Structure formats: C-alpha cells, structure tokens
Amino acid sequence: MAHVQPLPGPLLPPRQLRHSPFVPLGGARDRRCVAGGRLLLGRHDPEAKASSTEVTAESGGTEASVGDLKISNARIGEPAGPNTGMFLSITNDGDTADRLVAVTTGISPEVQLHETVTDGDRTSMQELPSGIDVPAGTTTVLEPGGLHAMFMKVEPLTADEQVPVTLSFDKAGDVEVEVPVIPLTELGGSMGHSDMDSDGADHGGMDHG
C-alpha cells in the first residue's frame, strides 16, 4: 500500500478562502473613481465592447475607442498658470446617446467639465455637473472657446509630454487615453493665447463661472 505524504501546512477552511486578501471582493462590478469630490460607480455591461487605445501614424496623436465611441485629436494646453484645458473629439457611431460624466488624471486633483459662454463682451466658464452629452450618430467636439475639460491645480507640464487621462462615460464605461501636451498657440479653436483664462493662459477679461 502506497504511503501518502501529508500536505505541508494547515489548509484554510472554506469560509476563510472567501475573504482571502488574494480574492477581490468587488471585481469588475465595483469599479470606482473620484472626480470633483464625487464617487462614481462604473457600470458593468457584459455585452459592452472592450476599450482600446492606439497611436495613429497619420495624426501623430492618440486615438481610443470604448463601446461605440471613438476619441480623437485629444490634446492638453501647456499650462501658463495653475489650470489648463483638455480638448478632443468624441464620435458616437452607435444608435444610443451617451454622456461624458467625468475625467480623471494623476496630474490634477480635480477635473471639471466646462462650457464657454459669451454674453455680449463678457465671456465666462460654466461648469457642467451633469456632464457633456454625446448624441448618437454625431461627433461632439471639445475645443477652445467651447466645451472643454478643465484641469485644476495642475502639475507643471511641458510640451511633448504624454499624460494618461481616463474618460468616464455614462453607458460606454471608462477608457484611458495618452494625451499629448502642446503649446497653447497650437490648440486651435476660436480662442487665442491672450483670450484664455482657466484653460491655462492669461486671464484676458474672462470670468470663471
């Protein structure tokens, strides 16, 4: 009769295994991120398409996708003050509207979603606490002088750096994008260097609403 060697060390009871530190309790259904002092719970959709990020040779920038959404032309203005703006395009190829609800990054403790509003000769930035709508079958553009993500109390940045940024959508979920930092004069849009306020340049008569 063969002699069976005992296993080394005591075995954990089944109940202890459920709470082992090596077993995540929340899993994919318990993704969390904090933006602007708010706790956001990630949605788990078993039929959602996986996100992807790739560097495109023709544009020299980064494109990313999550679900039916495609992110392109993402860029951050080189800060000339404590805050700076991020701009990009979001194309929704699906049949369902979505919404950009949060942006998070390690270079800023708070990122706000803003809209630039002009009333006569007065221009102000207004926060959009409910997020930025991304209608089905359209491209939503975040650009200077319009919609944008505002990085508050940003760390020092220089042109040509790459910054990891996570975009959180109401339906599609989260996607991380490597966003290049570029000079303010190359941002494009309707606002020049001297007109920008919280987007990282001079205060130029703007109010931060």
QUIKAZI-V824297 format. One line per field, one symbol per residue. ss: DSSP state (H for helix, E for strand, - for the rest). Layout:
BEGIN
ss=???
END
This chain:
BEGIN
ss=-------------HHHHH--------HHHH-EEEE--EEEE----------EEEE------EEEEE--EEEEEEEEE------EEEEEEEEE-----EEEEEEEE--E-EEEEEEEEEE--EEEEEE----EEE----EEEE----EEEEEE---------EEEEEEEE---EEEEEEEEEE-HHH------HHH-----------EE-
END
